[in-house]
Structures are given as C-alpha cells and as structure tokens.
C-alpha cells in the first residue's frame, strides 16, 4: 500500500472508531482503573479493537503499537523501523467526566518520524488527517477541506493549555514576553488539531505524554505547515523511544 492508501485507511478507521465511542457514550458505561490508576472504559477497548483489527487486516506487514495492548502486555516488544501508534481514546478522563475534548489518534512511524496520521474528535464528528509534504485535511458537517496553520495574529496568540495542568507555573514562564490573546484549557490531542487548522497558534506541553498520544496529531500538524519541537534543545519529537514516553514539547503554527 502507498502512503496515500495508508493515510486513507487511518482516516477511515479513526472515523469509525469515533462512531463506536459515541455509541458507548450514548448507552452508558463504567469507568475502571488500569495498573497506573488512569481510567479506562469499554469505549477504549471497543475502539482499539476496531482500529487494530482494521490496520492488521489491510496492512498485515506493519506492526501495531496500541495503548491498551501495551497495558495488557500483548504489543510487539520491538516493532522495527515502521509501525503504527494507536491511542483509541485520548482523553479518557474527559470522556469519563462527560466533557467533549477526547480524540482517536492513529499515526504511522518510519525511522523514528511520524510520516502520516489521522485524528477524530467523536463529540464534534470532526476527522483530521495529513501527511507532511502532501497537505492536511478536515472533514466535518460542512464537508471536507484542506487546512493550514495561520500566521501569528497581531492581536496576540491563542494558546492551548491542558485542562488538567491549567495552574502549571511553567505556562506563565513560557509565555512571558509573548503577546497572548487568550489561553484555552482543554484535554486531548484536540489542542494540536486546533493549531493545525489555524484556530489556535501555540500549545506547549510540560507534562508527560506517550508516543501514541502524539504521532497522529504530529503528522497532521506538520502536514498543515506547523511544527513540534522539544522544549529542551528544540530538536524534533521522535518515536520508538524506550518506554514510549515523550519529553516536553511545543506545537507551533505559523510565524508572524
């Protein structure tokens, strides 16, 4: 399969997983706790099974690293140079609390870089997808269209912050000296998508994330003309790291 075929597959499965999550939400669900005390629901498991089975059926030669399989100890220990990263429900705490800021994230990694990805926002029925060098797109009730980051607006930046780290003093230090119009605190990879589509400009992440949280969103943002760089040193955010954990990073749209 070509990269375009794989991107279409990821976008299709993200959209289908979003519908499955919405069905669980409508029917009601219980919240359980994983070994690290983070929440998990039936929606996480149903969405992951749908995505993983779809990826393995269509592209059996590409290993899949998925969040709940990692938790269960059934994911490949060494996926090699090319693999999928899947977060079937990024923002389970938001989902469990009845908020709308949760996503489905699917990204393809090659040689440590996110080369394509898709992100769905179930609550708003939006799907984003992109491949760096080939553009980024969004589908919602209004149809499908290309998206791109915007230049930094002269009236000030719209900054995305984490709902669960809204009082982090590192945010104030990071924003010192910048012209900021407002800070919007929400959960999940939706923050990256808002930068990619040009409704926000900056998203610094100080807290811990995992690689499946970021691969799909990073590909969408970079395809839209934005960037993700490390807070320490400014290098690229790469994949296949021991333990799958990310250091702090910052997502940026267009420059002024």
C-alpha positions in Angstrom: 0.0 0.0 0.0 1.2 3.5 -0.7 1.4 6.3 1.9 -1.8 7.7 0.4 -3.6 4.4 0.8 -2.4 4.1 4.4 -3.5 7.6 5.2 -6.9 6.9 3.8 -7.1 3.7 5.9 -6.1 5.6 9.1 -8.7 8.4 8.5 -11.4 5.8 7.8 -10.7 3.8 10.9 -10.4 6.9 13.1 -13.9 8.0 11.9 -15.3 4.5 12.5 -13.8 4.4 16.0 -15.3 7.8 16.8 -18.8 6.5 15.9 -18.2 3.4 18.1 -17.2 5.7 21.0 -20.2 7.8 20.6 -22.4 4.7 20.7 -20.9 3.6 24.0 -21.3 7.2 25.4 -25.0 7.2 24.5 -25.6 3.8 26.0 -23.7 4.5 29.3 -20.5 2.9 30.6 -18.5 2.1 33.7 -15.1 3.6 34.5 -12.3 1.2 35.5 -8.7 1.8 36.6 -5.6 0.5 35.0 -2.4 -0.5 36.9 -1.2 3.1 36.8 -4.6 4.3 38.2 -5.5 6.0 34.9 -9.1 5.4 33.8 -10.2 3.0 31.1 -13.7 2.3 29.7 -15.5 0.0 27.3 -15.1 2.7 24.7 -11.3 2.5 24.9 -11.4 -1.3 24.3 -14.0 -1.3 21.5 -12.3 1.5 19.6 -8.9 -0.1 19.9 -10.1 -3.5 18.7 -11.8 -1.9 15.7 -8.7 0.1 14.8 -6.1 -2.7 15.4 -8.1 -5.3 13.5 -8.6 -2.9 10.6 -4.9 -2.0 10.4 -3.7 -5.6 10.7 -6.2 -6.8 8.1 -5.4 -4.1 5.5 -1.6 -3.8 6.2 -0.5 -7.1 7.9 3.2 -6.3 7.4 3.1 -3.2 9.6 3.2 -3.9 13.4 0.7 -2.0 15.6 1.6 -0.4 19.0 -1.7 0.4 20.7 -2.2 1.8 24.2 -4.4 -0.9 25.7 -2.3 -3.7 24.2 0.8 -2.2 25.8 -1.1 -2.2 29.1 -2.1 -5.9 28.6 1.5 -6.8 27.6 0.5 -8.1 24.2 2.0 -5.5 22.0 5.2 -6.2 20.0 8.3 -5.7 22.0 10.3 -4.5 19.1 8.2 -3.3 16.1 11.1 -2.4 13.9 11.6 0.8 11.8 8.0 1.0 10.6 4.9 0.7 12.8 1.5 2.2 13.7 0.9 4.0 17.0 -2.7 4.0 18.2 -4.5 5.8 21.0 -8.1 4.7 20.7 -9.4 7.2 23.2 -7.0 10.1 24.1 -8.6 12.0 26.9 -10.4 9.2 28.7 -10.6 11.4 31.8 -12.5 14.0 29.8 -14.8 11.3 28.3 -15.5 9.8 31.7 -16.3 13.2 33.1 -18.8 14.0 30.4 -16.7 16.6 28.6 -16.2 16.7 24.8 -12.5 17.0 24.4 -11.3 13.5 23.6 -9.9 12.1 20.4 -8.9 9.0 18.4 -5.3 9.1 17.3 -3.6 6.9 14.6 -0.1 7.6 13.3 2.4 5.8 11.2 6.1 6.0 12.2 9.0 5.3 9.9 12.6 5.6 11.1 11.6 7.5 14.2 9.4 10.1 12.5 5.6 10.4 12.2 5.0 10.2 8.5 1.2 10.3 8.4 -1.7 10.4 10.8 -5.4 10.8 11.5 -7.2 12.3 14.5 -11.0 12.1 15.1 -13.0 14.1 17.6 -16.0 12.0 18.3 -18.1 14.6 20.1 -18.0 17.1 17.2 -17.7 14.4 14.4 -14.6 16.0 13.1 -11.8 14.0 11.4 -8.4 15.4 10.6 -5.7 13.7 8.5 -2.5 14.6 6.9 0.9 13.6 5.5 3.9 16.0 5.8 4.6 17.2 2.3 1.2 16.3 1.0 -1.1 18.6 3.0 -3.6 18.2 5.8 -7.4 18.0 5.6 -10.5 18.1 7.8 -14.0 16.6 7.5 -17.0 17.8 9.4 -20.6 18.5 8.9 -19.7 21.2 6.4 -17.7 18.8 4.2 -14.1 18.1 3.5 -11.5 20.8 3.0 -7.7 21.5 3.2 -6.4 23.1 6.5 -3.3 25.0 7.3 -1.8 26.8 10.2 -2.2 30.6 10.3 0.4 33.4 10.8 0.6 34.6 14.3 -2.2 37.2 14.6 -1.1 40.7 15.5 -3.7 41.0 18.3 -2.0 38.1 20.1 -1.7 34.3 20.2 -4.4 31.8 21.0 -2.6 29.4 23.3 -3.9 25.9 24.0 -3.3 24.5 27.5 -4.1 21.3 29.3 -7.3 21.1 31.3 -5.5 19.1 34.0 -2.5 21.4 34.2 -4.2 24.8 34.0 -2.4 26.2 37.0 1.1 25.0 36.0 3.5 27.9 36.7 5.6 26.7 33.8 3.0 28.1 31.4 3.4 31.7 32.7 7.2 31.4 32.4 6.9 30.0 28.9 4.5 32.8 27.7 6.5 35.6 29.3 7.3 38.3 26.7 4.8 36.9 24.1 1.6 38.7 23.1 -1.2 36.4 24.1 -4.9 37.0 23.3 -6.2 34.1 25.4 -5.4 30.7 26.8 -7.8 27.8 26.2 -7.5 24.8 28.5 -8.9 21.5 27.2 -7.9 17.9 27.2 -6.6 15.5 24.5 -4.9 15.9 21.1 -7.7 18.3 20.1 -5.3 21.0 21.1 -2.9 20.0 18.3 -5.7 19.9 15.7 -6.8 23.5 16.6 -3.3 24.7 15.9 -3.2 22.7 12.7 -6.5 24.2 11.4 -5.5 27.8 12.3 -7.9 28.5 15.1 -5.1 28.4 17.7 -1.4 29.2 17.5 0.7 27.6 20.2 0.5 24.6 22.5 3.3 24.0 25.0 3.2 20.6 26.7 5.1 20.3 30.0 3.6 17.1 31.4 4.2 13.5 30.4 2.7 12.1 27.2 3.1 8.8 25.5 4.1 8.3 21.8 0.6 7.1 20.9 -0.8 10.4 22.1 1.3 12.4 19.7 2.2 10.5 16.5 -1.0 11.0 14.6 -1.5 14.6 15.7 2.1 15.5 14.9 1.7 14.3 11.4 -1.5 16.3 10.9 0.2 19.5 12.3 3.3 19.1 10.3 1.2 18.4 7.1 -0.6 21.7 7.8 2.6 23.6 8.0 3.2 23.7 11.7 5.9 22.1 13.9 6.5 20.2 17.1 9.9 20.7 18.8 11.3 19.7 22.1 11.2 22.2 24.9 14.7 21.2 25.9 17.1 21.8 23.0 14.5 22.4 20.3 15.1 19.2 18.5 12.4 17.1 16.7 10.0 14.8 18.6 10.9 11.3 17.5 9.4 7.8 18.1 10.5 4.4 19.1 12.0 5.6 22.4 12.5 3.2 25.3 9.3 3.1 27.4 7.4 5.1 24.7 7.3 8.3 26.9 7.8 11.8 25.4 9.7 14.7 26.9 8.1 18.1 27.0 7.4 19.7 23.6 5.8 22.7 22.0 3.4 22.8 19.0 3.5 25.9 16.9 1.6 27.3 13.9 2.8 29.9 11.5 5.2 32.7 12.4 4.3 36.3 12.5 
